[in-house]
């Protein structure tokens, strides 16, 4: 038993931390993320234990000469230390595509919930859990709507390396009166392929984009044409 806490209170805090972390973990597990139910439960449980150790684990040396106790020092390391675990959930998949930031933020928040439970702040921890679930579940559909409203139209091309591919792309976009906001070309030395990412104004006419796609499909050496039209 941790001195300063009854064994019942100790078990209650650990159990509540595991439950609250598990509630968030269930939502992540449902989407089959690497950090799922067990990871979130362990993070929250461990944070709660560290908070209790930080607050009560050194009470036996209180009063010892030249010893000053700062109950926040050990617990504070959770906030920075959890960043390493969160970094492991972030994936850089392809051009400008990053996945796992929400899961990493969730782990960081779950660690805070565990610290709150370990400190006996049950209402704050429970309220934070409810708010986290609201953000993860209920806000997600609105986030998708906002993303679709602000996301630019895109065309991705993969073609065999050749001279003048940029001029060809510019010619197609100009012939179809398309406003290009960003264009980037990535070269691959292994398979002699050039990858072209073209972004257009979000107000671009869908018919003009489809005409451009048809033109790109006729381009010599073209291998892949993908589009994202809002």
Rosetta blueprint (number, residue, H / E / L):
1 X L
2 X L
3 X L
4 X L
5 X L
6 X L
7 X H
8 X H
9 X H
10 X H
11 X H
12 X H
13 X H
14 X H
15 X H
16 X H
17 X H
18 X H
19 X H
20 X H
21 X H
22 X H
23 X H
24 X H
25 X H
26 X H
27 X H
28 X H
29 X H
30 X H
31 X L
32 X L
33 X L
34 X L
35 X L
36 X L
37 X H
38 X H
39 X H
40 X H
41 X H
42 X H
43 X H
44 X H
45 X H
46 X H
47 X H
48 X H
49 X H
50 X H
51 X H
52 X H
53 X H
54 X H
55 X H
56 X H
57 X L
58 X L
59 X H
60 X H
61 X H
62 X L
63 X L
64 X L
65 X L
66 X L
67 X L
68 X L
69 X L
70 X L
71 X L
72 X L
73 X H
74 X H
75 X H
76 X H
77 X H
78 X H
79 X H
80 X H
81 X H
82 X H
83 X H
84 X H
85 X H
86 X H
87 X H
88 X L
89 X L
90 X L
91 X E
92 X E
93 X E
94 X E
95 X L
96 X L
97 X E
98 X E
99 X E
100 X L
101 X H
102 X H
103 X H
104 X H
105 X H
106 X H
107 X H
108 X H
109 X H
110 X H
111 X H
112 X H
113 X H
114 X H
115 X H
116 X H
117 X H
118 X H
119 X L
120 X L
121 X L
122 X H
123 X H
124 X H
125 X H
126 X H
127 X H
128 X H
129 X H
130 X H
131 X H
132 X H
133 X H
134 X H
135 X H
136 X H
137 X H
138 X H
139 X L
140 X H
141 X H
142 X H
143 X H
144 X H
145 X H
146 X H
147 X H
148 X H
149 X H
150 X H
151 X L
152 X L
153 X E
154 X E
155 X E
156 X E
157 X E
158 X E
159 X E
160 X E
161 X L
162 X L
163 X L
164 X L
165 X H
166 X H
167 X H
168 X H
169 X H
170 X H
171 X H
172 X H
173 X H
174 X H
175 X H
176 X L
177 X L
178 X L
179 X L
180 X E
181 X E
182 X E
183 X E
184 X E
185 X E
186 X E
187 X E
188 X E
189 X L
190 X L
191 X L
192 X L
193 X E
194 X E
195 X E
196 X E
197 X E
198 X E
199 X E
200 X E
201 X L
202 X L
203 X L
204 X L
205 X L
206 X H
207 X H
208 X H
209 X H
210 X H
211 X H
212 X H
213 X H
214 X H
215 X H
216 X H
217 X H
218 X L
219 X L
220 X L
221 X L
222 X E
223 X E
224 X E
225 X E
226 X E
227 X E
228 X E
229 X L
230 X L
